[in-house]
């Protein structure tokens, strides 16, 4: 049984709990750490559709916050990087920092986005086929409407 469609359906539901612009920033946060070239290529094409400027995209890919981001967007972006590099439990102080700007639903959604892209990137790297990376990114985009 192929579980991918079931997992993608689960992520599709979870991904839509935050605005598209914020979702794209979280994905760029993930990509600023993992540097998956074909996913970056696809995101650069899709970011403007969510309302991101070229400057915001380039800053996000470089791990920098643009001054134009709202406080909530900046917090979501930082959380995306934090979750991508997380190697243990989140301490109470860090949780409170994110929870003061984002709801539990938003935090959970961001965790689902990062997890979904980690899974897609892992499958891409396991497969070793560069074209598949772009296919995964397009599939993720189609599934959450961005």
C-alpha positions as CSV (number, residue, x, y, z in Angstrom):
1,X,0.0,0.0,0.0
2,X,1.3,3.4,-1.0
3,X,1.0,5.7,2.1
4,X,2.2,8.8,0.3
5,X,-1.3,9.9,-0.8
6,X,-2.7,9.5,2.7
7,X,0.1,11.5,4.2
8,X,-0.2,14.2,1.6
9,X,-4.0,14.4,2.4
10,X,-3.1,14.8,6.0
11,X,-0.6,17.5,5.3
12,X,-3.0,19.3,3.0
13,X,-5.5,19.6,5.8
14,X,-2.8,20.8,8.2
15,X,-1.1,23.2,5.9
16,X,-4.1,25.4,5.3
17,X,-4.3,26.6,8.9
18,X,-2.0,29.6,8.3
19,X,-2.0,32.2,5.5
20,X,-0.2,31.3,2.2
21,X,2.4,34.0,2.7
22,X,3.3,32.7,6.2
23,X,3.3,29.1,4.9
24,X,5.8,30.1,2.2
25,X,8.0,31.8,4.7
26,X,8.1,28.6,6.8
27,X,9.1,26.6,3.8
28,X,11.8,29.1,2.9
29,X,13.0,28.9,6.5
30,X,13.3,25.1,6.1
31,X,15.1,25.5,2.7
32,X,17.5,28.1,4.2
33,X,18.9,25.3,6.3
34,X,18.7,22.2,4.0
35,X,19.5,23.9,0.7
36,X,17.6,21.5,-1.5
37,X,18.2,23.0,-5.0
38,X,15.1,21.9,-6.9
39,X,12.8,22.7,-4.0
40,X,14.4,26.2,-3.8
41,X,13.9,26.6,-7.6
42,X,10.2,25.7,-7.3
43,X,9.7,28.0,-4.2
44,X,11.3,30.9,-6.0
45,X,8.6,30.6,-8.6
46,X,5.8,30.2,-6.1
47,X,6.7,32.7,-3.4
48,X,5.5,35.7,-5.4
49,X,2.1,34.1,-5.8
50,X,1.8,34.2,-2.0
51,X,2.7,37.9,-1.9
52,X,6.4,37.6,-1.1
53,X,8.8,40.1,-2.8
54,X,12.0,39.0,-4.4
55,X,13.9,40.7,-1.6
56,X,11.9,38.8,1.1
57,X,12.5,35.5,-0.8
58,X,16.3,36.1,-1.1
59,X,16.5,37.1,2.6
60,X,14.5,34.1,3.7
61,X,16.7,31.7,1.7
62,X,19.8,33.3,3.2
63,X,18.4,32.8,6.8
64,X,17.7,36.6,7.3
65,X,14.5,38.3,8.3
66,X,13.2,41.1,6.0
67,X,12.2,44.3,7.8
68,X,8.9,44.1,5.8
69,X,7.7,41.0,7.7
70,X,5.0,41.3,10.4
71,X,5.9,40.2,13.9
72,X,3.8,37.1,13.4
73,X,5.5,36.2,10.1
74,X,8.9,36.8,11.6
75,X,8.1,34.5,14.5
76,X,6.7,31.8,12.1
77,X,9.9,32.1,10.0
78,X,12.2,31.8,13.1
79,X,10.1,28.8,14.3
80,X,10.5,27.1,10.9
81,X,14.3,27.4,11.2
82,X,14.2,26.3,14.9
83,X,12.2,23.2,14.1
84,X,14.4,22.3,11.1
85,X,17.5,22.3,13.3
86,X,15.8,20.9,16.5
87,X,17.8,18.1,18.2
88,X,15.9,17.9,21.4
89,X,12.9,19.1,23.4
90,X,11.9,22.8,23.1
91,X,12.5,24.5,26.5
92,X,9.8,26.5,28.2
93,X,11.4,29.8,27.5
94,X,11.5,29.1,23.8
95,X,8.0,27.8,23.8
96,X,6.7,30.9,25.5
97,X,8.5,33.1,22.9
98,X,6.7,31.4,20.1
99,X,3.4,31.0,21.9
100,X,3.3,34.7,22.7
101,X,3.1,35.5,18.9
102,X,1.5,32.3,17.5
103,X,-1.5,30.2,18.5
104,X,-1.1,26.5,19.2
105,X,-2.8,25.8,15.9
106,X,-0.3,28.0,14.1
107,X,2.6,26.3,15.9
108,X,1.3,22.9,15.1
109,X,0.7,23.8,11.5
110,X,4.3,25.1,11.2
111,X,5.5,21.8,12.7
112,X,3.5,19.9,10.1
113,X,4.9,22.0,7.2
114,X,8.5,21.5,8.3
115,X,7.8,17.8,8.9
116,X,6.2,17.4,5.5
117,X,9.1,19.1,3.7
118,X,11.6,17.0,5.7
119,X,9.8,13.9,4.6
120,X,9.7,15.0,0.9
121,X,13.3,16.0,1.0
122,X,14.3,12.7,2.6
123,X,12.5,10.8,-0.1
124,X,14.1,13.0,-2.7
125,X,17.6,12.3,-1.4
126,X,16.9,8.6,-0.9
127,X,15.8,8.4,-4.5
128,X,18.8,10.4,-5.8
129,X,16.8,11.7,-8.8
130,X,17.0,15.5,-9.0
131,X,13.9,15.7,-11.1
132,X,11.9,14.0,-8.4
133,X,12.7,16.9,-6.0
134,X,10.9,19.3,-8.2
135,X,8.1,16.8,-8.6
136,X,7.7,16.5,-4.8
137,X,7.7,20.3,-4.4
138,X,5.0,20.7,-7.1
139,X,2.9,18.0,-5.5
140,X,3.2,19.7,-2.2
141,X,2.2,23.0,-3.8
142,X,-0.8,21.4,-5.6
143,X,-2.0,19.8,-2.4
144,X,-2.1,23.0,-0.4
145,X,-3.1,25.4,-3.1
146,X,0.0,27.6,-3.4
